[in-house]
């Protein structure tokens, strides 16, 4: 399966609890932290919900 690299570039301060939980569920721990995930419908749905806080790169 294809993979994507997800990097947090904006803070979760003043964001909703749901957005903070989504970023944490993606495995991102702090600003400028990156994780590599396989492309699944669940991951892509999470990415869509916090698109304004992250950058997504295809690997």
C-alpha positions as CSV (number, residue, x, y, z in Angstrom):
1,X,0.0,0.0,0.0
2,X,1.2,3.6,-0.6
3,X,2.4,5.6,2.4
4,X,2.1,9.3,3.4
5,X,4.3,11.4,5.6
6,X,2.2,13.7,7.9
7,X,3.9,16.7,9.6
8,X,2.2,19.0,12.1
9,X,3.0,22.6,11.1
10,X,0.4,24.6,13.2
11,X,-0.3,24.4,16.9
12,X,-3.4,22.8,18.4
13,X,-3.7,25.5,20.9
14,X,-7.2,27.0,20.8
15,X,-8.5,24.1,18.6
16,X,-11.4,21.9,19.6
17,X,-10.9,18.7,21.7
18,X,-11.9,16.7,18.7
19,X,-9.1,18.2,16.5
20,X,-6.5,17.7,19.3
21,X,-7.6,14.1,19.7
22,X,-7.4,13.5,16.0
23,X,-3.8,14.9,15.8
24,X,-2.9,12.7,18.8
25,X,-4.5,9.6,17.2
26,X,-2.4,10.1,14.1
27,X,0.6,9.7,16.4
28,X,1.9,13.3,16.2
29,X,3.3,14.4,19.5
30,X,4.5,17.9,19.0
31,X,4.9,20.7,16.5
32,X,7.1,19.8,13.5
33,X,6.9,16.1,14.4
34,X,6.4,13.7,11.4
35,X,4.9,10.2,11.1
36,X,4.6,7.8,8.2
37,X,1.3,6.1,7.8
38,X,-0.2,3.7,5.2
39,X,-3.0,5.2,3.1
40,X,-6.3,3.8,4.4
41,X,-9.8,5.4,4.3
42,X,-9.6,5.9,8.1
43,X,-6.3,7.7,8.0
44,X,-7.4,9.9,5.1
45,X,-10.6,10.8,6.9
46,X,-8.5,11.9,9.9
47,X,-6.2,13.9,7.7
48,X,-9.1,15.7,6.1
49,X,-10.4,16.8,9.5
50,X,-7.1,18.5,10.5
51,X,-5.9,19.5,7.0
52,X,-5.3,23.1,8.2
53,X,-2.8,21.9,10.9
54,X,-0.7,19.5,8.9
55,X,1.2,19.0,5.7
56,X,0.9,15.7,3.8
57,X,3.5,14.3,1.5
58,X,3.3,11.1,-0.6
59,X,6.2,8.7,-0.2
